[in-house]
Amino acid sequence: MAFEGLADRLQGSIQKIRGKGKVSEADVKEMMREVRLALLEADVNFKVVKNFVKQVSERAVGQEVMKSLTPGQQVIKVVKEELTELMGGEQSQIAVAKKPPTVIMMVGLQGAGKTTTSGKLASLLRKKHNRKPLLVAADIYRPAAIKQLETIGKQLSLPVFSMGDQVSPVEIAKAGIEKAKEEHHDYVLIDTAGRLHVDETLMDELKQIKELSDPDEIFLVVDSMTGQDAVTVAQNFDDALGVTGVVLTKLDGDTRGGAALSIRSVTGKPIKFAGMGEKMDALEPFHPERMASRILGMGDMLSLIEKAQTNVDEDKAKEMEKKLRTASFTLDDFLDQLGQVKQMGPLDELLKMIPGANKMKGLDNIDVDGKQLGHVEAIIQSMTAQEKEQPEIINASRRKRIARGSGRPIQEINRLLKQFEEMKKMMKQMTNAQAKGKKRGGFNFPFMQ
């Protein structure tokens, strides 16, 4: 997850203060010392850390905390609010031109993930906003950059406009926008060239593209693993081009995350999107408040719900609810559910979005790459149709056959069947309670509405 080390350190330091009925200035001072160290270790800009600690300290020993009923929790609320503010406060929306197409210039250093991010963003615009984007291949210098964008376009069934590498990027950008107007595209994403470092030639070319294409957005793509360098790069690009927003890539890696916490404060530019993985749908709008929640171990239920809405089939969900109510849930249904969960992303990432899940026993040992889910699939797929419908008929000899077919030990088959039976029992109890609750006008389980 993003900010792994920082999250652990911050959660550790605020945990000590969480349940306190009284919070002294000394308590706040001790906590802020640890918070300061955690932020500096995460490679957050020194001035940013200094201001953050000052803001939190002033509020934490002020009236709002000292006179509240739960000072410990109030301090944590202050930390969360200031952390949210540090990353931009509100979510920053993507621009929409009054007259289409909306032109977005994608800029950044070589290796930051600009071409891939262009594809991911175009895919997101089509999927979530029902837009019709056109990708424009204007990086004529990096070997295979055009080919890479065309491959991404093919993979996502998105149109890519290119004129080869013998035409100037300025001409390509101009022709790409004309093409978008002709074919009624809503958005044009211009994938520009990068260099290994900021230089005059690169900036001159980007300025020309900007002048000619008059973009509605100039997105700077930054590798969040480069720490403090990311902030310097952002300043340089902004000085030359007037960047409108930042896209952070590799925020899912074992990164110290300082870039995300520093860029907004130092440059004043909003973080618009964050790359949370290598898959082509792993680009998320950046929500400062949700990210602050994740960092402080408070979960992120809104993002989890959005993932579910995007990846889970609503009709199947209703059918599943009916099966659970009538206790006709089979191993085939279970397999189908696993498939839908896998589409939502790595299991450990999903669990971390659930408030308090970071305190659940065994979560730190969870099988991150989803191998366990693969094993379960192999076991169920090695069963006959009748066995999936009626697991109770699976005797010792059948278990041996399933073990051979799936390449898994018998103990795993036994464990899966036991867990499945327990789950069915639990679901039956819950649906019965639900029915009684409805008769009495009582409680409802949220997933059975």
N, C-alpha and C positions, 0 to 999 in steps of 0.2 A: 504494500500500500504506500501511497505518497506520505512523506514525512514520518516514516516508521520510527526512526530514532528520536526525532523531535517529539512526536506524539507520546512515546513512552516516558520521556523525561518530564514533559509538561504534566501528563496525567499523574506521574509519581509525586511531583511537587504540590499539585493542588489537592491530591488525595488526603494529605495530612491536615488540610484546613477544612475539608468538606463538611464534616459533621460537627464542627465546633459551635457551641452555643455562644461563646464569647471569642472575639478575635482582637488581639492586641496589635499595636503598631509593630512590636517585635516579631509577631507571627507573620505579618504582611511583609516585613523587611526580609525575613528568612526565606519566605516563598519567592519573593521577587529576585532574590539573589540566585536561586536555582533556575528560575524562569530565564533570567538574563544569560546564564551559562548555557542553558539549553538552546536558546536562540542563536547565540554566537557560535556554538558548535554546529548548528544547522546551516552556518554560513550566511546568516542574515546580516545585512549591512549594519556596521557599528552604530551609525547615527540613528538608524531606524530602531535598533534595540534600545538605545538610550531614551528616545522619545516615548517608545511603547511602555517601558518600565516606569517612566515618570508619570505618564497618563494613568496607568493602572494604579500605581501607588497612591496618587492624589485622590482618586475615586475610592480606593479600597479603605482608606482611613478617614473618609469623609462621612457626612451624616447618613447618606443612603445605606451604608453598610452598618455602621455602628448602632444605628437605632432600629435596624430590621430584626425580625424574629429569628431568622436563621442567617447570621452573619457569614458563616462558612460558605453557604450556597450563594449568598449575595456576592461574595468575592469572586466566585467562579463565574457568575453571570457577568460581572464586570470584565473579567479576562476574556470571556467569549465575545462580548460586544466590542471590545477594543481590538481583538484579533480579526473580527469581521471587518471593522473599519479599516484596519491596516491593509486588508486585501481588496478594499474598494467599496465596502458597505453594501450597496445594491448590486444586483446582477446587471451587467451592461448588455443591452440588446444590440443585435446586428442591424446595420442601416438598411433602409429600403428607399430606393430612389423614387422621386415623384413620377418620373417617366422611365419605364424599364428600358434597358436592363440596368440593374444595380452592378456597378463595377468594383471588384475587390482586387487589390494588388497584393500578392503574397511575396513578402521580402524576408531576407535573413541570410545568415552565413551558411556556407556549404556544410552539409552534415547535420543540420538542425532538424531535418525531416520535413522540409518545405513541400517537396513534390507529393509525398505521401499525405501530408496534412491537407494539401489542396484537394486531393481525392476524397479524403474523409469528410471535409467540410462540404464539398459538393453533394456527397451522399446524404449527409445530415440535413442539408437544405431541402433535398428532394423528399426524404423520408418523413422528417418532422414538420416541415413547413409547406409541403406540397408544391415546391418550386421546381422550375425547369432550368438547371444550371448548365453552362458551357465552360469546359476547361480549356485554357489557352496555353499551349506549350511555347513559352518565350525564353527558355533557358537553352541557348544554342552553344554554350561553351563546355558544360560538363558532359563527358562522353556518356551516351545512353540516357541522358535526362529526358529527351523527347520520347524515346522508346519506353522509358519507365512510366511516364504519364499516360501514354497510349495503352500500356498493359493494365494500369490501374483502371482506366476508363472502360476497357473491355471487361475486366473483372466485375465492375460495378454497373455495367450497362449504361455508362454515361458518355455523352459525346465529347470528343477532344478535337480541338482545332490546332493544326500545326502546318507549317510551311517549310519544314526541314531546317537545317542549320546553316544555310547559306544566305538567309535573309536576315536583315537586322531586327532585333527584338522589338524596336519601336514600330517597325512596319507590321510585324506579326501581331502586336497588341492592337494596332489600329484596324487591321483586317479582321481580327477576331471579334472586336466589338461590332463591326459592320455586319458580320455573319450572324451574330447574336440578335441584332435588330431584325434582320431579314427573317430569321427562323423563330422569332418571338420567344427568346429565352429571357427568363426573369433575372438571372444572375450570370455574370462573367467573372471567372476566377483566373487571373493571370499569374501563372507560375514563372517567376523571374529567376535570373541567375544569382548565385551566391559566390562568395570567395571564402578562402580559409580565414581571412581577416578583413577588416574594413579598409578599403582603399579608394582613391579618388576616381579611378576609371569606373569602378562598379557604381559608385554613387552618382557619377555624371549620367551614366546610362539609365539608372533608375529614375533620376530627376526628369530625363527626357520622356520616359514612359509615362511618368506621372503627369507631366505637362500635356501630353497628347491624349491620354485616356481619361483625364479628370476623374480619378477614382472616388467613389463614395466612402470606401474604407481602404486603409493601408494597414494590413495585418503583418506584424513582425512575428515570425516563428522563431522561438527561442528554446534551446535544449536546456531543460531545468537542471540537468546534472552538471552544468558548467558553473553553477553557483554564482559567485560575485562577478565573474566575467559576463554573465548574462545581463547584469545590470549595466555594465559599461557598454556592451553591444547595443542595448536598448537606447541608451543615451545618444550614442553616435548616430544610429539610424534615425532617431527622432529629430536630432539637430538638423540632419540633412534633408529629411523627407516630410516630417510632421506625421509621425505614426498615429493611427487612430485607436489601435488596440493591439494586444499581445496574445499570441497563442502559445501556451507552454506545452512542449512535448516531453515524453518520458517521465511523466509525473507519477507513473505507477512503479517506477524502478526503485532501487534501494538508494534513493536520492536524499540528500540532506534537506532539500526543499526550500532553502533560503531564498532562491530566486523569486519564487511566488510571493514570499512575504516582503521582499525588498522592492521589486519592480514598480509596483503601484505607488509606493511612498516616494521613491527616488525620481521616477519619471512623470508621475501623475497620469500615466496611461492605464486604462482598465485592462484587466485580463479578461478576454472575451471567451476563450475556449481552453480546455485542457485535454491533452492526449493521455488516456489512461490505459494504454495497451497497444499491442501491435495489430490487432484485428481492425478491419476497415470500418467497423462501427464503434470503435473505442475512442470517440471524441465526444466530449461532453461540454455543454455550456458551463461556464465557470460561475458558481454561486458562492460568493464569499462566506455567507452565513453557514451554508451546508458544509463547506470545507472546514470552517472553524469548529463546527460540531464534530466532524470526523477526527480532527487533530486532538480534540479534548476528550475523545472516547465517548461522545454522546450519541453516536450513530448518525444516520442520514436517511430517515425513512422516506422522505419525499423522493430522493433519487431512486431508492429501491422500488417504490410504487411506480415511478415512471418507467423503470426498466421492465417491470412486470407487465405494464400496459402495452409496451412496445413489443415484447417477445412472447407473451402468453396469449393463446387463442381464446377469445371470450366465450365462444360457443362450447369449446371443449371444457372450459372451466365450469360452465353451467351444468353440462352433462356430468362432469366429475362430482359436482356438489350433490346431484340427484343420486348418483351411485353410492356416495358416502352415506346419504340419508337412508338408503334402502339396504345398506351393507352388502352391495353387489360389486364392490371394488375388487378387481382382479390384479394379478401380477403384471398383466399386459398394460393395465391402466397405470400401474406404478411405474413401469418402464417409460410410458408416454410422459408422465409427470417429470421423470428424471431428465428426459430429453429437453423439455421446456425450460427446466431450471438451468441446464447446461448452456442453453442459448443466451441466458441472461449474463453470463460471464463467469469467471473463476469463483468457486464456492467460498473461498476464504474472503474475497473482496465483498461478496454479498452479505456474509455474516457480519462483517465489520460495519455494515450500514445499520445493523439492528442495535438500538440503544442498549448499552450494558453487555453486549455480546463479547466485548473484549475481556470481561471478567468471568466468562463462562469457562468452566474447567475443560481442558482438553482442546480448546479452540486453537491454542498456539501450536498444537501437534497435528492439526488437521492436514489432510492430504491435499496440498495446494494445487497440484496439477490435475486433480480430478481422476487420478488412476483408480481410486476406490469405486467411483461411479462407473468406470469402464468395466471393472470386475463384476459389479452387480449386473450390468447389461449383459455381459458374456454368460453369466449364470442363467439369467431369465431366458435368454435367447436359445439356450441349450435344452430348454424344457419343451414338452409337447403342448399342443393347444389345450388339451384336457388338464394337464398339470398346472398350466397357468390359471385356468378357470377354477380348478379344485386342488389347491396345494396340499390339502389334507391326505390326498392319495399317494403323495410322494413318500414311499417306504425306503428301506435301506438300499435295496438293489437299484431303485430309480435314482437315489442320491449318488450312488457310485457312477452311474451312467452320466448324470449331469456334470459331475466332477471331471470325468474324462473329457466330455464334450467342451467344457468351458476352460479347462486347464487350471481350475482352481481347487484348493483342498476341500475335503468334505466338511471340515469345521466351518468354512465360509458359507457353504450351502445351508448348513444347520442354523448358523447365526442369522442369515438373511430370512429364512422361513420363520424363525422365532420372532424376529423384529417385525416382519410383515403381519403376523398374527396379533402381536401386541398393538400394532398401529391400528388394525381393524377394530380391535376391542375398544381402544381409546376413542376412535372416531364414532363408534356406535354409542358409547356413553355420552359423548359430546352432542351428538345429534338428538339423542333422547332428552338430554337436559335442555337442548334448544327448543324442542317441541313443547316440553313442560313449561319452560319459561315463556313461550309465546301464549300458551293457554292462560297463564297467570298474568300475562302482560308484563312479564319479567325481562330478564337479560337476553342479549343476542350476541352470538359470536361474530366478530366483524367479517370473517371470511365466508360466512353463511348467510349474508344479507340477501 
